[in-house]
Structure formats: C-alpha cells, structure tokens
Amino acid sequence: MITVIGLGPAGPEHLTARALAVIDEADEVYLRTFRHPSVEAVLQRRDDSSGFDDAYEEGRRFEEVYETIVERLLASPAATAADGLVCYAVPGSPAVAERTVEMLRERAPGMGVTVRVEPAVSYLELVWNRLGIDPLSLGVRLADAGDFAVHAAAAAGPVVLGQTWSRQILSDVKLALDEPAAGQRAVILHHLDLPDEQVLDVAWADLDRTIEPDHLTSVFVPAVEAAPAAAVARLAATVATLRQRCPWDREQSHGSLVRHLLEESYEAIEALEALGDDPEHASTEAAAHAEEELGDLLCQVVFHATLGAEEGLFTLTDVARNLDEKLIARHPHVFASAHAETADDVIRNWERSKDEAKQRTHLLEGIPAATPALARAEKVERKLRSVGLGWERSGEANEGLVERLVSLLGSPVENAAAVGDAISTTESAVGDLLMFLARWSADRRIDPEAALRHALDRLADRVRALEGEAQADGTPFVDWIAQQDSAGPVHKRHLPLC
C-alpha cells in the first residue's frame, strides 16, 4: 500500500495527527521534495526518509519528473512487498494540484498496489483566511498559472493561481491579458503563515516585478475580463487534443487539409456577403452565420499551426507574432514616420515594403500562379499601379475596351455571323479581353472575382424564377423552355446575363 499524506501549506503545525501516525507506521517514507517548511518535523521522526529532488534536477520537463517519481514509488521494496506500507508526503494537500497523486491512482491498481490518500490542509485555507473571503459566495475559480491563458482568462470573475513559483510564470500570467481592464490588480500571497509572510496588493503591470516568488507563492486576481487570446488558446488546446485522440484528425496533413481551407474560405466569403452593404442592419441569423464560418476558417489556420508545431516548423504564437510584426512594418504611415494620404499611397508603401522584405527582383514575383485567373489579373493590375504602370481613371481604358471588343467580335460589327467562329478560334483574344476586364475592374476598385460571382448568383436566381413559372404551368422545365422558344430564343428574352 502507498499512503499519501500532505505536509500542509506552511510549518509543521499544519500536519495532521493522522499524517504523523502514517509517518511512524510506514516501512518507507518518501518526500516529493525536501524544500518545504514541514520537512524537518518529518526527518525528526524518520531520519531514513528519501526524497525526489534529484528527479527535478535531472528532468527536462515536469511531466518527466512526475513519471520518474511514480515509477520509483511503485518499484520501491515496500510497495512491491505483500504487506508493505509506503508513506508518500507531498507539499500542501494531496488533493490540490498534485499530478503525481493522479498518476499513482491511475497506475497502481494495474500493479497490485493500493493507493490511499489522507486529507490534509491546503494552501487554499490560508488564502481564504488572509483575504477574508468566502470562495463559494464569490465564485472563485482555481487554476494552474501555466494554464492561465487557456482556462482562467477565458471567463470573467475572480481566480486563484497556483504554481506561481518563478518570475517567468508571473510574467506569462501578466502577458496573458492582452488588454488588462483599467485598474486591473492582483494580490500576491507569499510564505503564508511563516515568519516572512507577505500579502501584497499590486498593479497588474507590477505582478512580476514586486517579489521573488517560490513554491510557496500564489496569486489572487480579484476580477478578470475574458480576453480574445484566451479563447484562441483554448481553441488551440482543443485542436491539439483532437490530434491526439480523434482518428480522422490524427491522419490529416497540410496537403490533405488544403481543399478544406479552400472550401471554408468560399463559405466564409458567402456568409460575409450575406451581411449586405449595410452590415450594421444585418439580420441576427446572417451575423451568426458569418461568425460560424469565420470560426471554421480560423480552425483551419489553427490546425495548420498545430501541425507546424508537431513538425518543429512553427507554432500558432509564431504565426500571430509574425503577422503582428508584418502589419506594423508595412504600415509605416501609422506606426512610423512615413506619409500616406490616399489608399493608393498605402498600396505603394505596402508593395515596396513587401519587395524589400522578401528581396524580390521581379515586379510580379510573389503572385501565386495557382491564383484563379481573374483574381490573378486583378493582383497584376495592383502591382502595376504601385509603380505607375496601372490605368488612371480616364477614357483610355474605355477606348481600349472598345478596341478589344471590336477585335474580338470582328469589324465591322455587322459580321455577326462570323462571331462564333472568331471566338472559338481566338483564345488569345478572349484571354486579352478577360485580362483587360480584370484590370479595368481593379482600376475602379471592383473585385472581378466577386463581380463574376454575383453575376452568376443573379443568373441562378433568374433560372430558379423560370423553373417556378414552369412549375406553375404544370409543365416540365425542358418542355416549358421548348414552348417558350417557339416565340423566339428564350435565353435572349429571359436570361439577359447569358
């Protein structure tokens, strides 16, 4: 049997009578660490006690340390003996933030070892006492400081943070709130119930500057507002869990997810366009749909970042930091001394900054060849405009458009009978016309891809309307079209977008 006792939150006065009895009765006594104010009292009773501080010195990660401790406990002579009794003493209470106890409970039964946990006084009892609060009435949450960004900052309200044993951890806690509320404060509780006890109410900015924390330090945050970073961190943790436990997610790769990224992008575009020209007056349903689709798109980004972290390439933090730095660098008119009066000035600065950062030598370098053709042509026009080669809003573009239409359709226009043959045999002419239209659209701040998509939507609406008319007549659609065609080509009268 392994009996786990708690050393309490401070000096030996917090050791329970039952804990002392177990120490006396045990065949072997193990201390998770000798770094605790109550250890001296244990050693006075059992000077043959062993500890695991060497595991902390040799381990690279806490999980490795805990693995070592549990393995050594389960393999100890008293634990493997038929009637042996091991006493395992941990700081504070075995029931609060004690990972080794969780692991013992999981693994001991499979090795024929019984684990018994004795109740003990937790550091939380001293926290409530010093703060003079009732945690139930205030709804205080408990959290590991290392998970503050993921759990504690994801919901509003007071929280007690344990495991705040270093300045780095306190710094991470501080930075987890991207935008602390005005007057945000925290209470540092250090060495409670010991001669050098300190309870310090500090400004949020001073959280990691006030004291040298250790394993007997905790932090109380009276109030915290949920931060966007916390929600993203929780999403990242969920995706990481899915990668471990879901068969489908486990099989995915950057390549297999590409089509999903594309699909989610199109669905997000459709949802955003459904908000209309005046999004402030969009319906609740449309807003909820846009929120959902943007979430699906964000999931794709987080998933690729999770894969990148597994591969040792990059993390979600790297992606966000890189984007933040890029936005600042490419907006010198906002964050530095550059000047930009118009949107065109901003585009020129942006393109120049990109070319310098990526050391590009070719004007059109960086436009992916796989970009849809119309969108690619629009990007080309933006590049040309950034160096003064784009079209100005003048009659030249209109004249050029007329010239290309005449060239495509034949001149004079009366040669309509030859138009079909001309188009079918002049792909280059059609390509020139489409590129011209894309550049012409870009010059007028019109997205040609969106314009074509909307035109197709209008065409689809018209087809559905015709189907409705045929249904009202009780005639199959194909037959109804044939009947309509008898009065002249139906597509000319009913489908002007064709």
KEMI-930159 format. One record per residue (C-alpha): x, y, z. Coordinates in pm, whole numbers, plus 50000, padded with zeros to 5 digits. Layout:
+-------+-------+-------+
!    c1 !    c2 !    c3 !
+-------+-------+-------+
!     X !     Y !     Z !
...
+-------+-------+-------+
***
This chain:
+-------+-------+-------+
!    c1 !    c2 !    c3 !
+-------+-------+-------+
! 50000 ! 50000 ! 50000 !
! 50107 ! 50358 ! 49930 !
! 49953 ! 50613 ! 50165 !
! 49980 ! 50975 ! 50051 !
! 49988 ! 51246 ! 50315 !
! 50005 ! 51623 ! 50288 !
! 50272 ! 51832 ! 50461 !
! 50034 ! 52126 ! 50482 !
! 50079 ! 52479 ! 50346 !
! 50346 ! 52605 ! 50589 !
! 50507 ! 52488 ! 50914 !
! 50467 ! 52155 ! 51099 !
! 50172 ! 52286 ! 51299 !
! 49956 ! 52212 ! 50995 !
! 50049 ! 51843 ! 50988 !
! 49750 ! 51632 ! 51091 !
! 49766 ! 51367 ! 51363 !
! 49681 ! 51104 ! 51103 !
! 49971 ! 51216 ! 50882 !
! 50213 ! 51182 ! 51174 !
! 50079 ! 50835 ! 51251 !
! 50133 ! 50722 ! 50891 !
! 50492 ! 50853 ! 50903 !
! 50554 ! 50646 ! 51215 !
! 50386 ! 50330 ! 51082 !
! 50535 ! 50321 ! 50732 !
! 50810 ! 50086 ! 50624 !
! 50947 ! 50353 ! 50393 !
! 50892 ! 50731 ! 50384 !
! 50937 ! 50930 ! 50065 !
! 50918 ! 51309 ! 50028 !
! 50837 ! 51459 ! 49690 !
! 51077 ! 51738 ! 49784 !
! 51287 ! 51835 ! 50085 !
! 51207 ! 52202 ! 50008 !
! 50920 ! 52255 ! 50249 !
! 50892 ! 52408 ! 50598 !
! 50741 ! 52087 ! 50747 !
! 51014 ! 51851 ! 50626 !
! 51226 ! 51900 ! 50939 !
! 50943 ! 51764 ! 51152 !
! 50926 ! 51453 ! 50929 !
! 51301 ! 51398 ! 50947 !
! 51294 ! 51423 ! 51326 !
! 51060 ! 51123 ! 51329 !
! 51211 ! 50937 ! 51032 !
! 51569 ! 51028 ! 50952 !
! 51572 ! 50748 ! 50692 !
! 51329 ! 50936 ! 50468 !
! 51413 ! 50961 ! 50097 !
! 51333 ! 51240 ! 49851 !
! 51298 ! 51302 ! 49478 !
! 51478 ! 51635 ! 49438 !
! 51731 ! 51462 ! 49214 !
! 51449 ! 51388 ! 48967 !
! 51380 ! 51761 ! 48941 !
! 51746 ! 51832 ! 48873 !
! 51773 ! 51567 ! 48601 !
! 51432 ! 51605 ! 48432 !
! 51383 ! 51838 ! 48138 !
! 51006 ! 51871 ! 48182 !
! 50779 ! 51840 ! 48485 !
! 50593 ! 51551 ! 48325 !
! 50922 ! 51361 ! 48303 !
! 50989 ! 51434 ! 48670 !
! 50647 ! 51307 ! 48772 !
! 50694 ! 50993 ! 48563 !
! 51022 ! 50922 ! 48742 !
! 50869 ! 50977 ! 49087 !
! 50573 ! 50747 ! 49021 !
! 50791 ! 50475 ! 48870 !
! 51027 ! 50480 ! 49168 !
! 50742 ! 50474 ! 49419 !
! 50570 ! 50178 ! 49253 !
! 50901 ! 49991 ! 49229 !
! 51004 ! 50057 ! 49591 !
! 51061 ! 49748 ! 49814 !
! 50774 ! 49827 ! 50049 !
! 50530 ! 49890 ! 49762 !
! 50611 ! 49556 ! 49600 !
! 50605 ! 49360 ! 49930 !
! 50287 ! 49172 ! 50015 !
! 50223 ! 49369 ! 50335 !
! 50450 ! 49670 ! 50280 !
! 50345 ! 50026 ! 50358 !
! 50491 ! 50329 ! 50181 !
! 50432 ! 50682 ! 50308 !
! 50450 ! 50940 ! 50029 !
! 50448 ! 51301 ! 50158 !
! 50367 ! 51592 ! 49928 !
! 50356 ! 51969 ! 49994 !
! 50017 ! 52113 ! 50083 !
! 49726 ! 51879 ! 50020 !
! 49743 ! 51565 ! 49803 !
! 49405 ! 51662 ! 49661 !
! 49510 ! 52000 ! 49521 !
! 49735 ! 52038 ! 49213 !
! 49923 ! 51715 ! 49278 !
! 49987 ! 51544 ! 48944 !
! 50188 ! 51256 ! 49093 !
! 49889 ! 51153 ! 49303 !
! 49668 ! 51144 ! 48994 !
! 49923 ! 50925 ! 48817 !
! 49955 ! 50691 ! 49116 !
! 49580 ! 50642 ! 49127 !
! 49577 ! 50559 ! 48757 !
! 49869 ! 50312 ! 48754 !
! 49889 ! 50149 ! 49096 !
! 49586 ! 49914 ! 49057 !
! 49742 ! 49754 ! 48749 !
! 50049 ! 49667 ! 48957 !
! 49857 ! 49527 ! 49252 !
! 49926 ! 49831 ! 49469 !
! 49660 ! 50013 ! 49671 !
! 49676 ! 50392 ! 49698 !
! 49517 ! 50567 ! 49994 !
! 49508 ! 50946 ! 50023 !
! 49482 ! 51112 ! 50365 !
! 49305 ! 51451 ! 50385 !
! 49533 ! 51746 ! 50458 !
! 49532 ! 52122 ! 50498 !
! 49569 ! 52301 ! 50163 !
! 49732 ! 52637 ! 50094 !
! 49385 ! 52750 ! 49989 !
! 49268 ! 52752 ! 50351 !
! 49533 ! 53012 ! 50430 !
! 49445 ! 53208 ! 50115 !
! 49077 ! 53239 ! 50211 !
! 49175 ! 53333 ! 50564 !
! 49423 ! 53605 ! 50465 !
! 49194 ! 53753 ! 50201 !
! 48892 ! 53735 ! 50431 !
! 48665 ! 53597 ! 50159 !
! 48418 ! 53313 ! 50110 !
! 48523 ! 53148 ! 49781 !
! 48179 ! 52995 ! 49724 !
! 47989 ! 53322 ! 49754 !
! 48232 ! 53496 ! 49518 !
! 48253 ! 53207 ! 49273 !
! 48633 ! 53196 ! 49290 !
! 48797 ! 52970 ! 49033 !
! 49122 ! 52779 ! 49081 !
! 49380 ! 52748 ! 48806 !
! 49738 ! 52648 ! 48739 !
! 49927 ! 52964 ! 48648 !
! 50077 ! 52785 ! 48349 !
! 49727 ! 52743 ! 48203 !
! 49605 ! 53095 ! 48281 !
! 49576 ! 53196 ! 47916 !
! 49382 ! 52881 ! 47832 !
! 49145 ! 52844 ! 48126 !
! 49144 ! 53123 ! 48381 !
! 49128 ! 53415 ! 48140 !
! 48853 ! 53255 ! 47931 !
! 48579 ! 53358 ! 48173 !
! 48519 ! 53661 ! 48390 !
! 48547 ! 53660 ! 48768 !
! 48799 ! 53611 ! 49050 !
! 49063 ! 53340 ! 49030 !
! 49338 ! 53194 ! 49250 !
! 49652 ! 53091 ! 49063 !
! 49877 ! 52819 ! 49198 !
! 50222 ! 52711 ! 49077 !
! 50341 ! 53073 ! 49055 !
! 50694 ! 52981 ! 49159 !
! 50901 ! 53197 ! 48920 !
! 50914 ! 53546 ! 48776 !
! 50882 ! 53399 ! 48428 !
! 50549 ! 53238 ! 48519 !
! 50424 ! 53564 ! 48669 !
! 50533 ! 53742 ! 48352 !
! 50344 ! 53492 ! 48137 !
! 50034 ! 53543 ! 48353 !
! 50065 ! 53919 ! 48315 !
! 50104 ! 53900 ! 47937 !
! 49810 ! 53657 ! 47903 !
! 49577 ! 53956 ! 47933 !
! 49629 ! 54144 ! 47608 !
! 49432 ! 54443 ! 47730 !
! 49402 ! 54444 ! 48112 !
! 49098 ! 54628 ! 48241 !
! 49158 ! 54976 ! 48377 !
! 49280 ! 54943 ! 48734 !
! 49342 ! 54568 ! 48699 !
! 49517 ! 54443 ! 49014 !
! 49635 ! 54123 ! 49177 !
! 49721 ! 54004 ! 49527 !
! 50049 ! 53813 ! 49576 !
! 50041 ! 53571 ! 49870 !
! 50392 ! 53467 ! 49971 !
! 50501 ! 53232 ! 50253 !
! 50163 ! 53239 ! 50427 !
! 50176 ! 53157 ! 50799 !
! 50554 ! 53173 ! 50805 !
! 50764 ! 53442 ! 50977 !
! 50839 ! 53620 ! 50646 !
! 50478 ! 53613 ! 50520 !
! 50382 ! 53882 ! 50267 !
! 50040 ! 53969 ! 50124 !
! 50087 ! 54234 ! 49856 !
! 49818 ! 54413 ! 49655 !
! 49991 ! 54516 ! 49330 !
! 49910 ! 54679 ! 48999 !
! 49887 ! 54431 ! 48710 !
! 50197 ! 54579 ! 48545 !
! 50398 ! 54507 ! 48863 !
! 50292 ! 54144 ! 48900 !
! 50635 ! 54008 ! 48803 !
! 50838 ! 54297 ! 48948 !
! 50743 ! 54301 ! 49314 !
! 50875 ! 53983 ! 49475 !
! 51097 ! 53684 ! 49413 !
! 50838 ! 53403 ! 49412 !
! 50894 ! 53039 ! 49500 !
! 50694 ! 52718 ! 49555 !
! 50511 ! 52883 ! 49849 !
! 50375 ! 53172 ! 49641 !
! 50026 ! 53207 ! 49495 !
! 49829 ! 53487 ! 49331 !
! 49470 ! 53603 ! 49371 !
! 49316 ! 53800 ! 49084 !
! 49002 ! 53974 ! 49221 !
! 48849 ! 54021 ! 48877 !
! 48948 ! 53936 ! 48522 !
! 48770 ! 54001 ! 48197 !
! 48770 ! 53730 ! 47932 !
! 49037 ! 53806 ! 47671 !
! 49035 ! 53714 ! 47299 !
! 49375 ! 53549 ! 47344 !
! 49225 ! 53311 ! 47599 !
! 48955 ! 53190 ! 47361 !
! 49213 ! 53133 ! 47087 !
! 49438 ! 52950 ! 47331 !
! 49150 ! 52722 ! 47430 !
! 49076 ! 52656 ! 47063 !
! 49442 ! 52565 ! 47006 !
! 49430 ! 52328 ! 47305 !
! 49114 ! 52164 ! 47169 !
! 49270 ! 52113 ! 46825 !
! 49581 ! 51964 ! 46989 !
! 49358 ! 51722 ! 47183 !
! 49178 ! 51622 ! 46864 !
! 49513 ! 51549 ! 46701 !
! 49588 ! 51307 ! 46983 !
! 49252 ! 51137 ! 47025 !
! 49047 ! 51163 ! 46703 !
! 49135 ! 50908 ! 46428 !
! 49038 ! 51147 ! 46146 !
! 49228 ! 51446 ! 46284 !
! 49530 ! 51226 ! 46353 !
! 49555 ! 51132 ! 45982 !
! 49549 ! 51486 ! 45843 !
! 49842 ! 51669 ! 45690 !
! 49899 ! 52013 ! 45540 !
! 49828 ! 51863 ! 45198 !
! 49507 ! 51684 ! 45293 !
! 49368 ! 51998 ! 45456 !
! 49423 ! 52230 ! 45159 !
! 49085 ! 52159 ! 44999 !
! 48913 ! 52217 ! 45334 !
! 49088 ! 52553 ! 45366 !
! 48964 ! 52649 ! 45020 !
! 48609 ! 52532 ! 45090 !
! 48594 ! 52714 ! 45423 !
! 48727 ! 53030 ! 45255 !
! 48448 ! 53026 ! 44997 !
! 48186 ! 52957 ! 45264 !
! 48318 ! 53245 ! 45474 !
! 48304 ! 53476 ! 45170 !
! 47943 ! 53377 ! 45105 !
! 47849 ! 53437 ! 45469 !
! 48018 ! 53779 ! 45476 !
! 47849 ! 53887 ! 45153 !
! 47516 ! 53786 ! 45307 !
! 47565 ! 54064 ! 45563 !
! 47480 ! 54305 ! 45281 !
! 47603 ! 54654 ! 45203 !
! 47499 ! 54779 ! 45548 !
! 47621 ! 54513 ! 45795 !
! 47504 ! 54714 ! 46096 !
! 47149 ! 54626 ! 45995 !
! 47218 ! 54264 ! 45904 !
! 46987 ! 54001 ! 46049 !
! 47080 ! 53806 ! 46361 !
! 47084 ! 53488 ! 46151 !
! 47324 ! 53639 ! 45897 !
! 47557 ! 53761 ! 46172 !
! 47554 ! 53421 ! 46344 !
! 47628 ! 53250 ! 46012 !
! 47923 ! 53483 ! 45943 !
! 48056 ! 53420 ! 46294 !
! 48031 ! 53044 ! 46244 !
! 48201 ! 53044 ! 45905 !
! 48483 ! 53270 ! 46022 !
! 48531 ! 53028 ! 46311 !
! 48557 ! 52738 ! 46066 !
! 48817 ! 52932 ! 45869 !
! 49010 ! 53013 ! 46188 !
! 49006 ! 52644 ! 46275 !
! 49194 ! 52571 ! 45954 !
! 49464 ! 52822 ! 46049 !
! 49494 ! 52676 ! 46399 !
! 49505 ! 52322 ! 46260 !
! 49793 ! 52405 ! 46025 !
! 49975 ! 52582 ! 46309 !
! 49926 ! 52272 ! 46528 !
! 50077 ! 52055 ! 46255 !
! 50362 ! 52303 ! 46221 !
! 50432 ! 52281 ! 46595 !
! 50434 ! 51899 ! 46581 !
! 50680 ! 51914 ! 46292 !
! 50903 ! 52163 ! 46471 !
! 50842 ! 52424 ! 46200 !
! 50633 ! 52696 ! 46365 !
! 50364 ! 52748 ! 46629 !
! 50041 ! 52947 ! 46646 !
! 50232 ! 53204 ! 46853 !
! 50492 ! 53230 ! 46576 !
! 50218 ! 53282 ! 46317 !
! 50049 ! 53555 ! 46523 !
! 50376 ! 53727 ! 46614 !
! 50494 ! 53724 ! 46252 !
! 50165 ! 53873 ! 46135 !
! 50173 ! 54144 ! 46400 !
! 50530 ! 54241 ! 46312 !
! 50446 ! 54240 ! 45940 !
! 50141 ! 54464 ! 45984 !
! 50343 ! 54714 ! 46184 !
! 50633 ! 54710 ! 45936 !
! 50404 ! 54755 ! 45636 !
! 50207 ! 55042 ! 45784 !
! 50487 ! 55293 ! 45845 !
! 50235 ! 55575 ! 45795 !
! 50063 ! 55452 ! 46114 !
! 50348 ! 55320 ! 46327 !
! 50641 ! 55526 ! 46194 !
! 50711 ! 55850 ! 46011 !
! 50610 ! 55757 ! 45654 !
! 50339 ! 55957 ! 45480 !
! 50029 ! 55826 ! 45302 !
! 49741 ! 56050 ! 45201 !
! 49540 ! 55806 ! 44989 !
! 49467 ! 55436 ! 44965 !
! 49693 ! 55424 ! 44656 !
! 49979 ! 55564 ! 44865 !
! 49920 ! 55287 ! 45119 !
! 49928 ! 55021 ! 44845 !
! 50253 ! 55161 ! 44705 !
! 50413 ! 55161 ! 45050 !
! 50284 ! 54809 ! 45116 !
! 50417 ! 54669 ! 44788 !
! 50753 ! 54841 ! 44834 !
! 50783 ! 54704 ! 45188 !
! 50699 ! 54350 ! 45073 !
! 50952 ! 54364 ! 44792 !
! 51224 ! 54483 ! 45029 !
! 51142 ! 54229 ! 45299 !
! 51131 ! 53937 ! 45054 !
! 51420 ! 54069 ! 44840 !
! 51215 ! 54046 ! 44522 !
! 51376 ! 54146 ! 44192 !
! 51076 ! 54098 ! 43961 !
! 50770 ! 54322 ! 43977 !
! 50518 ! 54040 ! 43950 !
! 50708 ! 53799 ! 44174 !
! 50500 ! 53675 ! 44465 !
! 50168 ! 53640 ! 44283 !
! 50091 ! 53266 ! 44311 !
! 50044 ! 53100 ! 43972 !
! 49764 ! 52889 ! 44124 !
! 49555 ! 53201 ! 44197 !
! 49225 ! 53195 ! 44000 !
! 49293 ! 53371 ! 43669 !
! 49064 ! 53671 ! 43718 !
! 49192 ! 53730 ! 44069 !
! 49549 ! 53695 ! 43943 !
! 49489 ! 53957 ! 43676 !
! 49347 ! 54192 ! 43938 !
! 49660 ! 54143 ! 44152 !
! 49876 ! 54215 ! 43848 !
! 49694 ! 54546 ! 43800 !
! 49753 ! 54638 ! 44164 !
! 50124 ! 54564 ! 44120 !
! 50138 ! 54772 ! 43803 !
! 49953 ! 55058 ! 43971 !
! 50205 ! 55055 ! 44260 !
! 50483 ! 55159 ! 44019 !
! 50279 ! 55391 ! 43799 !
! 50202 ! 55142 ! 43521 !
! 49834 ! 55099 ! 43606 !
! 49542 ! 55269 ! 43439 !
! 49422 ! 55604 ! 43559 !
! 49052 ! 55672 ! 43562 !
! 49037 ! 55822 ! 43215 !
! 48886 ! 55746 ! 42878 !
! 49192 ! 55545 ! 42774 !
! 49072 ! 55229 ! 42946 !
! 48725 ! 55263 ! 42795 !
! 48874 ! 55317 ! 42449 !
! 49093 ! 55014 ! 42494 !
! 48794 ! 54806 ! 42599 !
! 48604 ! 54907 ! 42284 !
! 48908 ! 54824 ! 42069 !
! 48933 ! 54476 ! 42217 !
! 48562 ! 54410 ! 42179 !
! 48579 ! 54514 ! 41815 !
! 48891 ! 54300 ! 41767 !
! 48719 ! 54001 ! 41923 !
! 48385 ! 54032 ! 41750 !
! 48521 ! 54137 ! 41414 !
! 48499 ! 54471 ! 41237 !
! 48264 ! 54593 ! 41118 !
! 48018 ! 54464 ! 41379 !
! 47781 ! 54360 ! 41100 !
! 47993 ! 54043 ! 41066 !
! 47788 ! 53889 ! 41345 !
! 47757 ! 53559 ! 41159 !
! 48133 ! 53508 ! 41197 !
! 48147 ! 53592 ! 41567 !
! 48110 ! 53230 ! 41687 !
! 48391 ! 53109 ! 41467 !
! 48611 ! 53404 ! 41563 !
! 48568 ! 53342 ! 41936 !
! 48623 ! 52968 ! 41906 !
! 48950 ! 53014 ! 41720 !
! 49098 ! 53312 ! 41908 !
! 49167 ! 53201 ! 42267 !
! 49435 ! 53465 ! 42296 !
! 49184 ! 53738 ! 42203 !
! 48937 ! 53612 ! 42467 !
! 49220 ! 53596 ! 42720 !
! 49326 ! 53951 ! 42637 !
! 48967 ! 54068 ! 42679 !
! 48925 ! 53894 ! 43017 !
! 49257 ! 54031 ! 43140 !
! 49155 ! 54375 ! 43019 !
! 48825 ! 54349 ! 43205 !
! 49004 ! 54234 ! 43522 !
! 49249 ! 54525 ! 43509 !
! 48969 ! 54765 ! 43419 !
! 48774 ! 54641 ! 43723 !
! 49076 ! 54671 ! 43950 !
! 49131 ! 55028 ! 43837 !
! 48777 ! 55105 ! 43956 !
! 48821 ! 54921 ! 44290 !
! 48591 ! 54642 ! 44175 !
! 48678 ! 54283 ! 44263 !
! 48635 ! 54098 ! 43931 !
! 48606 ! 53760 ! 44104 !
! 48325 ! 53892 ! 44327 !
! 48158 ! 54071 ! 44034 !
! 48153 ! 53749 ! 43830 !
! 48032 ! 53551 ! 44132 !
! 47746 ! 53796 ! 44188 !
! 47654 ! 53789 ! 43819 !
! 47636 ! 53408 ! 43842 !
! 47416 ! 53444 ! 44150 !
! 47178 ! 53671 ! 43956 !
! 47175 ! 53421 ! 43671 !
! 47093 ! 53140 ! 43913 !
! 46809 ! 53348 ! 44061 !
! 46667 ! 53402 ! 43713 !
! 46686 ! 53029 ! 43633 !
! 46504 ! 52949 ! 43957 !
! 46237 ! 53204 ! 43866 !
! 46188 ! 53038 ! 43526 !
! 46165 ! 52698 ! 43696 !
! 45896 ! 52846 ! 43918 !
! 45698 ! 52964 ! 43615 !
! 45724 ! 52621 ! 43456 !
! 45609 ! 52455 ! 43777 !
! 45313 ! 52696 ! 43799 !
! 45215 ! 52592 ! 43445 !
! 45246 ! 52227 ! 43545 !
! 45494 ! 52170 ! 43265 !
! 45835 ! 52001 ! 43292 !
! 46104 ! 52264 ! 43269 !
! 46260 ! 52134 ! 42947 !
! 45916 ! 52122 ! 42775 !
! 45831 ! 52467 ! 42906 !
! 46155 ! 52605 ! 42760 !
! 46072 ! 52444 ! 42423 !
! 45727 ! 52609 ! 42429 !
! 45881 ! 52945 ! 42511 !
! 46142 ! 52902 ! 42238 !
! 45869 ! 52891 ! 41976 !
! 45826 ! 53264 ! 42028 !
! 46199 ! 53329 ! 41981 !
! 46519 ! 53219 ! 42160 !
! 46421 ! 53207 ! 42526 !
! 46769 ! 53288 ! 42651 !
! 46759 ! 53626 ! 42479 !
! 46429 ! 53721 ! 42637 !
! 46462 ! 53560 ! 42978 !
! 46832 ! 53522 ! 43051 !
! 46996 ! 53852 ! 42958 !
! 47305 ! 53755 ! 43159 !
! 47390 ! 53468 ! 42924 !
+-------+-------+-------+
***
